[in-house]
Amino acid sequence: VPAGREAPRALVRGNETETFRLKGDNDAESRSSCSLEPDGANDRVPWWDPMTDESRLEPRAYIRHALGTLAYRGGKVVRDAPAGFAALKVGEATRTPLEILAHVGDLFEWALSLVRGEEEWRDHSPDDWDAEVDRFFRTLAALDEALVADGALRCSWERLFQGPIADALTHIGQLAMLRRLAASPIRGENYF
């Protein structure tokens, strides 16, 4: 986080008029480059360009930026999912959206264990859709809080990104595709 700016402390789930954002101060001076603004401020997520910003974030901040991306894009995918979406099956060997979302929660818990140096994987049996949506944001917040805490990462940031975080990005994309197949596509936007 650039000097003089406060890092967001946790991810919180917004309501109908607010996107999912990293919790922190909302004024321009203290906003972290990886925080997501509430909808309505300017209807755009204020993206930061790591190649031109003179502050050059450390690896931990890049990981937190990826978590902010997951919170925003994941929030778009799970918000207002149609009835029956959780059980949508598009093939014999495919996961349902509910199973995919539960797996994303497993990935975040695994990432948290990696950050703590424990490397523990657990398959979570999916609950209902709303419970898994809550778990998505709860586990994402726990991971973000662990990254904010002082202390060294107990794994390499490259492995953390290439493993659970990249896999979670893949699965959020799958859920977006399944929303379209369920005749309830998410609103497209320019992420650049």
C-alpha positions as CSV (number, residue, x, y, z in Angstrom):
1,V,0.0,0.0,0.0
2,P,1.5,3.4,-0.9
3,A,2.9,5.4,1.9
4,G,0.3,7.6,3.6
5,R,-2.6,5.5,2.6
6,E,-4.5,3.1,4.9
7,A,-5.0,-0.4,3.6
8,P,-8.6,-1.7,3.5
9,R,-9.2,-4.0,6.5
10,A,-11.8,-6.5,5.2
11,L,-14.2,-7.4,2.5
12,V,-17.8,-6.7,3.1
13,R,-20.9,-7.7,1.2
14,G,-22.9,-4.7,0.0
15,N,-26.6,-4.3,-0.6
16,E,-28.7,-3.7,-3.8
17,T,-27.2,-0.2,-4.2
18,E,-23.7,-1.0,-3.3
19,T,-21.2,-3.3,-5.0
20,F,-18.9,-5.6,-3.1
21,R,-16.0,-3.6,-1.9
22,L,-12.9,-3.7,0.3
23,K,-13.8,-2.1,3.6
24,G,-11.8,1.0,4.5
25,D,-11.9,4.8,4.3
26,N,-13.8,6.1,1.3
27,D,-12.0,9.4,0.8
28,A,-9.6,9.7,-2.1
29,E,-6.5,10.3,0.1
30,S,-6.7,7.1,2.2
31,R,-8.2,4.7,-0.4
32,S,-6.1,1.8,-1.2
33,S,-5.4,1.1,-4.9
34,C,-7.1,-2.3,-4.6
35,S,-10.3,-1.1,-3.0
36,L,-13.6,-1.1,-4.8
37,E,-15.9,1.9,-4.7
38,P,-19.6,1.7,-3.9
39,D,-21.8,1.9,-7.0
40,G,-23.1,5.3,-7.7
41,A,-19.9,7.3,-6.8
42,N,-19.0,7.3,-10.5
43,D,-20.5,3.9,-11.7
44,R,-17.0,2.7,-12.5
45,V,-14.5,0.8,-10.4
46,P,-11.4,3.1,-10.1
47,W,-8.7,0.8,-11.4
48,W,-5.1,1.4,-10.7
49,D,-2.4,0.8,-13.2
50,P,0.6,-1.0,-11.6
51,M,2.8,-0.2,-14.6
52,T,2.5,3.6,-14.3
53,D,1.8,4.1,-10.6
54,E,5.0,5.4,-9.0
55,S,4.3,3.5,-5.8
56,R,4.9,0.0,-7.3
57,L,3.0,-2.2,-4.9
58,E,4.6,-5.0,-3.1
59,P,3.6,-8.6,-3.9
60,R,1.2,-8.8,-0.9
61,A,-0.7,-5.8,-2.3
62,Y,-0.9,-7.4,-5.7
63,I,-2.5,-10.4,-4.1
64,R,-5.0,-8.2,-2.3
65,H,-5.7,-6.4,-5.6
66,A,-6.6,-9.9,-7.0
67,L,-8.9,-10.5,-4.0
68,G,-10.6,-7.2,-4.7
69,T,-11.1,-8.4,-8.3
70,L,-12.6,-11.7,-7.1
71,A,-14.9,-9.8,-4.7
72,Y,-16.2,-7.6,-7.5
73,R,-16.5,-10.1,-10.3
74,G,-17.7,-12.8,-7.9
75,G,-20.3,-10.5,-6.4
76,K,-21.7,-9.7,-9.9
77,V,-22.0,-13.4,-10.6
78,V,-23.7,-14.5,-7.4
79,R,-26.0,-11.4,-7.1
80,D,-29.6,-11.9,-8.2
81,A,-29.0,-15.5,-9.5
82,P,-32.3,-16.9,-10.8
83,A,-34.3,-19.5,-9.0
84,G,-32.9,-22.9,-9.7
85,F,-29.5,-21.6,-10.8
86,A,-27.7,-23.3,-8.0
87,A,-28.7,-26.7,-9.3
88,L,-28.1,-26.1,-13.0
89,K,-26.5,-29.1,-14.6
90,V,-25.1,-28.7,-18.1
91,G,-23.5,-32.2,-18.5
92,E,-23.1,-35.5,-16.8
93,A,-19.6,-34.8,-15.4
94,T,-20.0,-31.1,-14.7
95,R,-20.4,-29.3,-11.3
96,T,-23.5,-27.3,-10.5
97,P,-23.1,-23.6,-9.7
98,L,-23.6,-24.5,-6.1
99,E,-20.7,-27.0,-6.2
100,I,-18.5,-24.6,-8.0
101,L,-19.2,-21.8,-5.5
102,A,-18.5,-24.2,-2.6
103,H,-15.2,-25.2,-4.3
104,V,-14.2,-21.5,-4.5
105,G,-14.8,-21.3,-0.7
106,D,-12.5,-24.3,-0.3
107,L,-9.9,-22.5,-2.4
108,F,-10.0,-19.5,-0.2
109,E,-9.7,-21.6,2.9
110,W,-6.7,-23.5,1.4
111,A,-5.1,-20.1,0.5
112,L,-5.6,-19.0,4.1
113,S,-3.9,-22.1,5.3
114,L,-1.0,-21.5,2.9
115,V,-0.6,-17.9,4.1
116,R,-0.4,-19.4,7.7
117,G,2.1,-22.1,6.6
118,E,-0.3,-24.9,7.3
119,E,-1.2,-26.1,3.8
120,E,-4.5,-27.9,4.5
121,W,-7.1,-28.8,2.0
122,R,-10.7,-29.7,3.0
123,D,-13.6,-30.5,0.7
124,H,-16.7,-28.7,2.0
125,S,-20.1,-30.2,1.4
126,P,-22.2,-27.6,-0.3
127,D,-24.9,-26.0,1.7
128,D,-27.7,-23.9,0.1
129,W,-26.9,-21.1,-2.3
130,D,-27.3,-18.2,0.2
131,A,-25.0,-20.0,2.7
132,E,-22.4,-20.5,0.0
133,V,-22.6,-16.9,-1.1
134,D,-22.0,-15.8,2.5
135,R,-19.2,-18.3,2.8
136,F,-17.6,-16.9,-0.4
137,F,-17.4,-13.4,1.1
138,R,-16.5,-14.6,4.7
139,T,-13.6,-16.7,3.5
140,L,-12.4,-14.0,1.1
141,A,-12.5,-11.5,4.0
142,A,-10.5,-13.9,6.2
143,L,-7.9,-14.3,3.6
144,D,-7.7,-10.5,3.0
145,E,-7.4,-9.9,6.8
146,A,-4.5,-12.4,7.0
147,L,-2.7,-10.6,4.2
148,V,-3.2,-7.2,6.0
149,A,-1.8,-8.6,9.3
150,D,1.8,-8.0,10.0
151,G,4.1,-10.9,9.5
152,A,5.7,-12.8,6.7
153,L,3.7,-14.9,4.3
154,R,4.4,-18.6,5.0
155,C,4.3,-19.4,1.3
156,S,5.5,-17.7,-1.9
157,W,3.2,-15.1,-3.3
158,E,3.7,-16.6,-6.7
159,R,2.4,-20.0,-5.6
160,L,-0.5,-18.3,-3.7
161,F,-1.5,-16.6,-6.9
162,Q,-0.9,-19.4,-9.3
163,G,-2.7,-21.9,-7.1
164,P,-5.9,-21.0,-5.3
165,I,-6.4,-17.4,-6.5
166,A,-6.0,-18.2,-10.3
167,D,-8.2,-21.2,-9.8
168,A,-10.9,-19.1,-8.1
169,L,-10.7,-16.6,-11.0
170,T,-11.3,-19.5,-13.4
171,H,-14.4,-20.7,-11.5
172,I,-15.9,-17.2,-11.3
173,G,-15.7,-17.2,-15.1
174,Q,-17.4,-20.5,-15.2
175,L,-20.2,-19.2,-13.0
176,A,-20.6,-16.2,-15.3
177,M,-20.8,-18.5,-18.3
178,L,-23.4,-20.6,-16.5
179,R,-25.5,-17.5,-15.7
180,R,-25.7,-16.8,-19.5
181,L,-26.7,-20.5,-20.1
182,A,-29.4,-20.0,-17.5
183,A,-30.8,-17.1,-19.5
184,S,-29.7,-14.6,-16.7
185,P,-26.4,-13.1,-18.0
186,I,-24.6,-10.6,-15.8
187,R,-24.2,-7.1,-17.1
188,G,-21.0,-6.8,-19.2
189,E,-18.6,-3.9,-18.6
190,N,-15.2,-2.8,-19.6
191,Y,-12.8,-3.8,-16.8
192,F,-9.8,-1.8,-18.2
